Structure formats: structure tokens, C-alpha cells
Amino acid sequence: MQHARKSLKLLDGATFSRLVSESLLRLNPHWLARNPVMFVVAAGTLVTLCLTVADLIAGRPWGFTLAITIILLFTVLFANAAEALAEARGRAQAESLRSTREQLVARRLLDDGSEEQVAATDLRIGDRVRVLAGELVPADGEIVEGAASINESAVTGESAPVLREAGTDNSGVSAGTKLLSDSIVVSVSVASGQSLLDRMIALVESAKRQKTPNEIALTVLLSALTMVFLMVVTTLVPFASFVGGAASIPVLVALLVCLIPTTIGGLLPAIGIAGMDRAMRANLVAKSGKAVEVAGNIDTLLLDKTGTITHGDRQASDLLAVSQCAPHRLRDAALLASLSDPTPEGKSIVGLAKQHGAVLTADEATRFVPFSAKTRLSGVDLPDGRRIRKGAPDAIRRFVTENGGSYPDETTVLVERVARGGATPLVVAEDAKVLGVIPLSDIIKRGIKERFQRLHKMGVRTVLITGDNPLTAAAIAAEAGVADYIAEATPEDKLEYIRKEQAHGRLVAMMGDGTNDAPALAQADLGLAMNSGTQAAKEAGNMVDLDSDPTKLLEVVEIGKQLLVTRGALTTFSLANDVAKYFVILPAIFIATVPAMQALDIMQLNSPATAVLAAIIFNALVIPALVPFALRGVSIHAGSADSLLRRNLLIYGVGGLLLPFPAIKLIDLGLGLFI
């Protein structure tokens, strides 16, 4: 997909021809009716075209009216081309993805254990399919048997393989991805036509994009302004007669087109499409344009600790023995309790113990006790009857007291010291005696604090959610620069917190990848699900991160804010540059009958005819000039909504007010050479 995106050339001959063709096809009234502002411009074009033909038949001068007609036609075509250009950015992606989907076939498992080969489009929810190494996954679903390495570059653009395994939070697979090893059985969980691949195709085919609520509201506002200016221009006809003059219809049409917000009206669809395209380029699949837009209005951002704020690879950093225990005894016990622990934490404990000189091994009579979510303990039962356990402080306290021992205050002090340092304390005990504490340190990601500061300046409040104890959570939150934290959080705690924030009128965003995250993802205003996660999580969220990068939530917020700021900046510019046109066309209409209008001709333009033409030429040219700006988006800077508003008013308001004056003057000078 990314390769297709990079290969798309927006300025080559084929693309230019396609833009011209699509711009002409979009002159269809049914298409233009979606954009009321440009519909009025098109109607004005038709009116002046009819007047040109009438003047030509009657033998009257028709050159001026024809010039207005041509310029107005190009105004509409430029607006159509802006939307078509934005959509063209996704055409190559859609074609590449569609070809991938059409190649998909499936080995469907039958009730008698046999297989049948069917087209992927014939699969139904609940079907089980077998995928072998080298084959493409035919449908979105959950791995129910096996584990495999999968190449997801077809949807993510990243070539690094990922591991997917049944019975874990990384069991979700997507249609179009390729199995690199082993074989798996996938239970289809999404109906044909609704897979992640289908959503991506629908997303990049921007013509099918629905308008977001803010875009609809802005369209209504622009329509209202257009109606107001239409009534104003209509009243100029009797006013001109009253003062003893005549306002020609072509000039009034030109005035109307210059006064209505044609710039933002022509660029509004392109801005929305470009915002969704920026999300796609960040490997984010949104179920609707609303999800991207909501991201720009987020007030509260809920963040998981592991993998988001920290690297998530906790390592044993020390062995802290209690005073009544020899250090080598804690070392040996920690090693034995971790020999069968496959987790990165367990392996790091083994490595640390060996660095301290441990050389013990387990014999056949040794019984290893795997970690249990119920006891929150793991360890080993030795042949001599000793039982060694490691686990959370409260779990070890319960284990020791149940065996007739006591949990020393010194252990509590060590646990609190480790937690205050931002590490996770793991306590080791042998039967009824606590041996010591092992700090598991998780490193804060580089640059994460600066990103949080940037979000805070934008008015976004960050909240850390973790299952760690309050002391560890507080230390991590302080080091990362998070505004608040929720410690020892359960899925119910996440859901309750989101509802509480929403009850206070705040918009909430969160990320998740497990089935237990689904309720909170569905409740949040913006739910970002990991592509590596379960199907339940992906269905509950309204965005899916194809890279499965938890820190992407920060990027989502910035993309959303950039969309809103870009739309606001161009709206401000469009409304501001209308002011200059008052000083151009109004004197052109009334200067002959109302000499006082001479005072408004501050640019000293050549003639009423060149003044009108210069104004509408500028009005037409500003749309294609701003297309790259609309597609790229406004660069956003950290700051509150008020500071962003002031910045936009200063740059785009004042800029939109001043730019037309010299531009129209230059165009008028050029026209004066020919008229």
C-alpha cells in the first residue's frame, strides 16, 4: 500500500488528463448540489453564458460578458479539480488493495474434518479456515489453533514480520496478510465486504466519504452567507435604478461570486479528504471521517503505561535482600523460581542472578509452578520440600502468612522504595520467610515527556492507566510528565473513568488491544484499537492502528487538530479576502452615477471593466494556489485553543485581508495592456 502511495505522481500527464476529465464530469448539477457555494457559481456561469449568446445574436458587445463567463467556469473547474486531486491520492492505494482482495482464496474446514477451496468472498462469520505458510489470510478473524509469523506489509506497509498466536491478545489477523511460517486455523469474525481490507478500500476511495458533523455545520454556514449575499446583490438592482444608473447582470454576478466564500467553498471537500489521507499515511484506518475530526477536539487522553509510555520490556535491575537473609540465598532462590519463566522479566532475573554468581540448575524431581492469575504467584517446589515463590507484594504476603510466617515491615519499606523509583517490586519468599525484593525497571520512551507537554499546551489532559501499585504509577507519571494517573486499574475502572469524564462534557480518547478493552473503546469518543489485538477490540474502536503502535494515539490527536486548524485557517482567509473586493467592484458599479464612490477606488484601477475582471480572476486563481496548502495542512504549534485562534486571525485573517489588494492591482495592470 505504501509503495502504491509513493508511486502516485500527481503532476504527470496521465494524472493531469484525469483531473481535467473529472473536473468536467463534476459539472453535473447533481454533483454540484453537494457544494452549495460552487453550485451558485455554476448557476452564475450559466446566466452569463446565456447573456453572452444573447448579446452575440443581437449584435451587442459580448467580449466582457464572455470573459466573465470563462473566468467563472474556471473557478468551478478549479474547485472540482481540488477535490479530484485530493481523491487521486488514494486511487492507486485502492487499486492495489482491491487486486489483493481479488486474489484471496480460502481452505474452508468442513464438519467432517476435510477441506474445500472457496473464494474468500464466499466465507461467512463462524467459518474456520486453514492457512499454510506462504498463503494469504483470506478474511479477518481470530487464530483458534496454532501460531505463526505473519507479514502484514499488504496493509501496514511495514515488512517486518509479527507473531500472532491463538489464545492471546495478539490473535487477530487481517485479510491480505501473508503467513511466513507454520500453519494456523482462523475463525472468520467479519462478514465479506466488511473486513479491514474493505474498510481501507472504502476509506481511500474518497468519493464515498461522508461529511463530518463539523463539515456539515460549516457547509450550512457557507450556504447561509451565500443566501445573504445573494439577497444583498439582488437589492442593488433597484438601488442602481434609484440613483439613476444601471447595474449590468454580468457585473452583479461577478460581485456575487466575489463576495460569497468561494475559496473555502471550493477547498472544503479537499481539506476533509486530505485529513483522512494523512491518517492513512500514518497507517490509521478510520471507520468514518468523524473519528479523525473528533481526535482534534479531544480533552482527555487515556494512556496505558506498558508499551505506550514505557518500552514495556521490564528488566530485573537489582537483588535487594532483607536484613535476615544472606544475599546469595535470595540470588539462588530468584534463579530457581525463574528458570521456567518464559517472560522477558523471568529471563532477566535469571541473567541477573547468573551475573551475581548463581550456577544452580534444576533436576527432574523439581516441580515448577507456572504463574496463575488467581494466586499472582509463580515459582518452584524443590525435592527437599522447600517451596519458593515470587510475585506481587500482596500475593507474597498472603503466601507467607498462610504458611505460618510473618511479612516483615522491612519488606514493605523496600517495596515502597522500589515503587517510588518507578520500578515494579517483585517479592521472593521461601515457605514462611520473605527473602527480598527484585526491582523490575521499565524505561520511559525517549521524547515522550516532550510530546505530552505539547499535548498539554493544546489543552489535552493526559491520564496514565496502569495495573501497577499507586507508588509506581505516581513515579512513572511524574517522570513522563503525565497530568494524572489511575493505579491498579481494572477494565471496569477504565469504563467508569471515561463515563465520568464524559459526564463533565469532555471528549475522551483511549487505546486498547484486548477483549477486556472493548467496553472502554466503545464508550470512548475516540477508541484506537491495535491491529495486532483481538477482533472484539477492533470492532469496538472507531480507528485501527495498522502498526499496532500504542504511541500512535498521540499522533492521532495531532492529525485531528491539524484538520480542524487547517479548515479554520482557510475559512478565516476566505472571509477576510472578500473585504478587498468591496473596494473593487462597488466603485465599478456606481462610480459613473455616484461620484462619491471614487473615494472607495483606493487602488486606482484602470477602468470598471478591468476592475471587475481583475477581482474575479483573483477569486478564481486563489483556489488552485491554496490546493497544496489544503492537502498538506497547517503546521500546528503547541498552544491552547485561544492562542491558536489568535494566531489564525493574525496570519490568515490579516493575510487574507491584505493579499488581494496588491494581487488585484497587478492583474489590473496586466489587463490594462490588452483592454
N, C-alpha and C positions, 0 to 999 in steps of 0.2 A: 504494500500500500504506500509506504513512504517512497519507495523507488518510483512508483507511478506519479506520486505528487511532485517529486523532484524533476521528473522528466517533462512535466507540463510546461510548455512555453506559451506565455500569454501574449507575446508580441510577434509570433511567427505568422507567415502568410495564411496558413490554414485557419489559425485561431481568429485572425482579423476578419477573414471572409465569413466565418461562422458568427462572429459578433454582429457584423453588418446584417446578415440574414436574420438573426434572431431579433435584432432591433426593429427591423421592418415587420416581422411577423407579430411583434408585440404592439403594433399599431391597431390591432384588433380591439374594438370597443370593449368587449368583454374582459380583455386583459387590462386595458387602461382603467376600467372602472374600479379595479382594486386599489388604485392610487388616485384619489380624488383631485389632488393638485395637478398632476400631469394630465388628467382627463380634461380639466378646464383648459389647459394649454393646448391640448389637441383640438378641443372644440373651437378655440380661438383661431387655430391654424386653418381649420375648415372654413370658418367665417371669412377670413382674409383671402383664402383661395377663391371662394365664390365671388368676392368683390373684385379680385384681380381679373377673373374671367369676364365679369360684367363690364368692367372698365375696358377691357380689350375689345369686347363686342361693340360697345358704344363708342369706341374711338377716343375715349378719355385717357389721360396719362395713367399708366398702370405700373411703371417701374418701382415706385416707392412701396406700393401695396404688395407687389411680388417679393420685394426684398424682405419685408416684414414676414410674409408667409414662409419664405425659405428659412429665415432665422428661427422662427417659432418651430418649424418642422425639425430642425437640427436640435433644438432644445429638448423636444420629446425623444428624439433618437438617442441623444447623449444620455438621457435618464434611463432609457431602455438598455443601452449598452452597459451602463454602470451595473445594473442588476445582472445582466447576462455575463459580464466579466467576473463578477463575484461567484456566480454559479459555475462558471467554467473551471474554477479552481478545483471543483470536486468531481468533474466529469470523468477524468482519467482514473481517479480513485474508484468511482462507481463501476466503470467498465472492468477494471482489474478484479474488483471484488466479485462482480457478477460472473465473470469467467471462472473464478474459483468455485463459486457455489454450483455452477452448472456441471462441474466435473465430479461432484461428490456422489459416491455410491456407498451402500451400506451392506454389511453382513448381518442380517437380522436373525436373531436366535428364535427358534420355534419351540413350542412346548415340549416336543419330543427330544430336544437337545440338538437337532440338526440346524443347519444354516440355510438361508436363502439370500441371494443377492438382489437388492432392490435399489431404486433411485432414492436418494436422500429426501426428496420431496414427498415420497410416499410414507415416510416414517410418521408415527403418531406418538403422543405422550404415553409413556409407560413401556414402549418398545425397548428391548435390550439388544444392543449391537456389539459385535466383537470387532476390535480394531487391532491390526497387526503392525509390527514395525515397518515403517516405510509408507504406511497408508495415511490418508487424511481422515480426521474425525468428521463423521457425516452430519452430526447435529449437536446442539448444545445439550449438555446433560451432566450427570454425576457419575464418576467412576464407582462402580459397585464391586468390582473384582480387579485386583492387580494394582501395579504401579508402573509408571513409565516416564521416560524423559521425552518432553514434547517441544517441538519447535513452533513458536507462536508468531513467527515473523509475518505470516499471512495477514494477521490482524493487528499486530503491535508494531511491526517494522523492525523489531529487535531480533537478532539472530541467535542470541544466547539461549540455550535450551533451559527449560524449567522442569522441575519434578512435580508430578501430580500423582496422588495416591488415594486409594479408597479408604473411607473411614476417617479422613482428616478434613480440616478446613481448607485444604488445598486439593479438593477432589473435583472441582468444577472444570470442565473442558468446553471449548468453543468450536463450533463448526468451522472447517477450513484449516485448522491447525494440524501439524504433521507429527505422527508418532515416530520417534527416533530409535526406541528400544522396546523390548519385551512385547507384551500384548495386554490389553485391558478390555473389560466389559463395561459398556456405558449404558446407563438407563436414560432414555430420552426424556427431558423435562420441559421442553419448549416445542410448541406446535410448529409445523412447517410454515415458513413465511414470517415467523416472529423471532428468529434466532438473532444472536448478536451480529452475525454477518448481514442479515436482512436489515437490522436497525442501522448498521453503518451505511449500507447502500441507500436507505431512505434518508439518512442524515445528509450525506454528501450530495444527493440529488436535491439541491436546494429549492427547486421549483415547487416541491411538495411541502416546503417548510410552512408551518403555521405561524401566524404573527403572535408575538408575546403580548401579555396584558399592557405593559408599558408602551409597546409599539402601537397597539390599538388605540390607547389613550392619546398618544401623540398624533396619530392619524386623525382622530376626531378633532383635536385642537387645530391642526392644519386645515382641516375641512371647514371648521368654523371661521378661521381667519380668511379663508378663500371666499366664503359667502359674504363676510363683512365687506371685503374689498370689492366684491362684485356689485354689492349694493351702492358702495361709495362711487365707483366708476359710473354706474348707471345714472346716478343723480347728477353727474357732471354734464349730461346732455341737456337737460332743461336749464342748468345754470349757465352753460355757454350761450344758449339762446337768450337768456335774460340779460346778459351783459353785452349782447349784440354781436356775438361771434358764433362760430360753429366748430364743434369738436368732431373730427372725422372718426368714423368707426375703426379704421385700422390703427389710428393713434390711441384710441381708447383701449383697444385690445392689447396694444403694446404696453400701455400703462398698467392694465390689469395684470398681465403676465409678470411685469417687473415688480409689482407690489406684493403679489401673493408669494408665499415661501417656496419658490420653485427649487431653490438649491437643496434644502433639506428634503423636500418632497421627492426630488429626483434621486437623492442618495440614501434615503431611509431604508429601502429594501436591501441595498448593498451593505449597509452597516450591520444589519441583523445577520445576513448571511455570512459576512466576514467574521463576526463574533463567533458563530458556530464553527467556522473553518479554523479559527485559532484554537478552539477547543479540540478539534480533530487533529491538528498538527501537534498538540500536546498529548495525543493518544488518549483522548477522553471521548467516550460515546455518551451523548446526552439523549434521553428519551424524548425530549422536547426542547425547543428553544427557550422555554420558560426556565428550565433548570440552569442554563447559562446565565440568564438575566437575574435570577434570584441570587446567584452567587455574588453579584455585585452589591446586593442590599443586605448581606449577612451582618448580623450584630454579634452573634456568639458562635465561636468555633470550638467544637469538642474534639480533643485530640487524644489518641491512645499514646501511651508512653513508649512501649517497646516497638521499634521499627519506625516510629514517626519522629519522636523527639530524640530517642537514643538509637544506636545501631542495632540493638536487640540481641547482640551476642554477648551475654554476660559471662564474665571470666572470674574464676577464683583469684583473688589478689593477695590473700594472707591467711594464716592459720593462727587464730587467737585463742590460746588455751586458757582455761580458768586456772586460778592460783593453785588449786589442789590437784592439778593434772599435769604430768610431765609433757612437754611439747611433742616428744616423739610418740607418745601414746595417742594424742589427737591426730598426728600425722598418719600413723598406721591405720587408725580407725577410719579416718576420712578416705584413705585409699581403698580399704576393703569395702566400704559402703558404696563406693563409686565405680568399682571395677566393671559392673554390668550395666552402668548407667549410660545409655547411648546419646544423651543430650549433650549439647556443647558445654553446659555448665558442669555435667558429670565428668566429661573428658578433661576439662580444665582443672578440676580438683585432682584427678589422677596425675596430670602433668605437674601440678604444683607440689603434690606430695613427693613425687619422684625427685623433683628439684631439691627437696629438703632431705633426701637420702633414703626414702622408703623403697624397699625392694621386695615386699611381700607379694605372694601370689595365692590364688585360691585353689583348693584341691577339690576332688569330685564330691566330697561329703558336704561341701559348703552350699548352703541354700540361699540364693539371692531373692530378695523381696522387692519386686518392682513397685514403682510409685503408684499410689492409689489416691484418686480424687477424694475418697471418703476419709482416709486417715491423713492425707497430705504428708506421707512419710515414704521413704524407701530405705533400703539397707541390706543387711546380710545376717543370717543365722549361722554361727560357726559350729564346727563339730564338737567343740568343748562346751557347748551350751550357751556361750555368750551371744547376746543379740545387740547388734549395732544399728542405730538408725540415724538418719539425717533428714531434716525437714524444717518447716516453718516454726518459729519460736513457740507459738501456742500449741502446735501439734506435738512438739517435743515435751513441752510442759505436761501435757496430758499423758504422754507415753511414760515419762519418768514417775509421775505421781501414781499412775496405775500399777507400776512395778514396785511401789513402796518407798520410792525415793522422794527427794525434795528438789525444787527448782530454785537454785541459789540466786540471791539478789545480784551477785556479781555478773551473772549471765544477762540479766535484764539491763545492767549498765552497759555491757559490751554490745548488746543488741541495739540499744538506743544510740550509742556512739557510732556504730556502723551505719545505722539508718540516717543519722544526721549528716553523715558524709555523703549521702546519696547512693550508697550501695544497698544491696538486698542481703539481710543477715540470714544465714543458714546455720542452724544449731546441730551439733553432733552429740549423741549420747550413747552410752553403753549400759544397758539394763537400767538400773535406777540412778545412774550418775551422769551428769552433764560433763562433757569433756571440753567443749569450747565452741567458738563461733567462726564460721568461714564467711568473709565478705565476698559477695558476688557483685562486681562492679560493671556497670553499663555506661558506655561513653556517650556523652552528648554529641550529636552530629555537629560538625563544623558549620558555622554560619547560621545555625538555626535561631540563635538568640537575635541576630540582626533582622532575620525575616519576621520574627514575632514583633520586634519593635516597629517594623514597617507597617504591619497589620494594625498595631495599636494606634499608630498615628492616623490610620484610615478609619479609626473608630470601631475596629473589630476586637471584641474581648475574647481572649483565648483561655480555655479551661482544659487542664490535664485530667484525664480519667485513667486510673490505674488500679490494679488489684493489690498493689503494694500497701504496706502499712503507712499511717499518716506521716511519720517522720521521714521515711524515704521519699514519699510523694512531695512533701514540703521542700526537701533538699533538691530534688530534681526540678521542681517548679521554679525555685529560686535561681538555680544555675542556668536554666533555659530561658528565664525571663517570662514565664507564663503568668498570667494575671491571677488565676485561681486553680484549685485542684480538687478532685474528688478521690479519696483513698478507699481501698478495699471495696471497689465498686463492683456491683453485680449488674447483669442486664436490666433488672428492674430499676436499679438506681439510675442508669442512663436514661431510661424511658421517663422516669419521674422528673429528672432534671430538665429534660427537653420540654416536657409539658409545662413545668414551672416557668421556664424562660418564655415560652410562647404565650402563657397567660399574662405576662407583663408586656406583651406586644412586640417581643423581639423575634427576629428570624434566626433560626439555628441551623448550623451545618455540622455534620459528623461523617466519619468514615467507619467502615467495618468490613469484615470478610467472612465471619462465621454465621451459622444459622441463628445463634443466640443474639446476633446483632440486628437481625431482620426487623423486629418490632421498632427499635430505635431508628433504624434507617428509614422505615416507612413513616414514622412520626415526624422526623426532622424535615425542615423546609428544603434542605439540600442534603440528600443522602448519597455519599460517594462509596460505591461498592468496589472491591478489588476483583479483577478478572480471575485471579487465582482462587478466589473464595468459592463458597457454596452457591448453588443456583438460587437458594432462598434469599441470600443476601443480595445477589444481582437483581432479582425480581423486585425486592423491597426498595432498593435505592432508585434514584432518578438519574444517576450518572454512573458509568462504569469506567474505571481506570484500567486501560489495557496493559499498562506497565506494572500494575499491582504495586505501585509505589505509594506508601501511606503519606509521604510528604507532599504528594500531588494536591492534597486538599488546599494547601496554601496557594498553589498556582491557580487552582480553580477560582478562588476568591479574587485574585488579581485579574484573571481573564474577564470575569463578570464585571468588575469595576471598570475595566478598560472599555468594555462595550457601552456601559452607561455613560461614562465620561465622554467617549467619542460622539455618541448621539447628542449629548447635551452641548458639546463644543460646537458641532456643526449646526445645531439648531440656533444657538446664540449668534453664530456668524451669519447664518441665512437671514435672520430677522434684522440684524444690525445693518447689513449692506443694503437693505431696502431703503434706508433713510436717504442715501445719496441720490437715489433715483427720483425722489421728490423734487430735488433741485435741478433735475434734467428735463423730465417730461412735462411737469406742470407749467414751467415757463414756455415750453414749446407749444402748449395748447392755447395759452391765454395771453401771451406777450403782445400779440397783434391788437387785441381789444382791451387789454388791461395793462397799460404801460407800467404800472407799479410792480408787475411781475418781473420786470427787468432786474429788480433787486435780488431775486432768487437765482438768477443766472450767474452764480459766483464762479463758474468755470469758464465763462465767456466762450461758449461753444459756437461753432461756425454758423449753424442755422437750425431752425426747428427740425428739419428733416434729418440732418446728421446727428442731432442730439438724440432723437428717438431711436435711430438705428444703432448708435453707439451704446445706448442703455441696454437694448435687448441683445446686442452682440455680447456685451459683457455678461449679461444674465445667462446666456447660453454657454459661453466658454468656461464659466466658473465651475460648472458641473464636472466636465471631464478633468479640469485642473485639480479638483479635490478628490477624484476617484482613488488615486494611490493613498491619499491620506485616510480615506474612509476604510480601505481594505487593510491598511497597516495598523490603524488605530492610534489614538492619542497616547503618548507615553505618560503614564501616571506617576505621580510623585507622592511620597508618604505625606499624609495630611488629613485633617478632618473634612467632613462634607462642606463646612462653611469655607475652609481655606481653598478647597477645590473649586467651589462656586466663584469665589473672588478671583482666583487665577483665570478661570474660563472667561469671566466677564472682562477681565483686563486684556487678555491676549486675543480671544476670539470675538469679544464684543467690540472693543476698541479697534481691533484689526479689521473686523468686518465693516465697521463704520468708516474707516479712513481709506481702505484699499480701493473702493470703487472710484473715488474722485480722480486720482491720477490715471487709473486704468481707463476710465471712460474718456478722459481728456486725450489720452494717447490715441484711442480708437477714433475719436472725433477728428483729430489732426490727420490721421490716415485717410478717413473718408473724405475730408476736405480736398484731398489731392485728386479725387475722382468725381466728386459731385459739384 
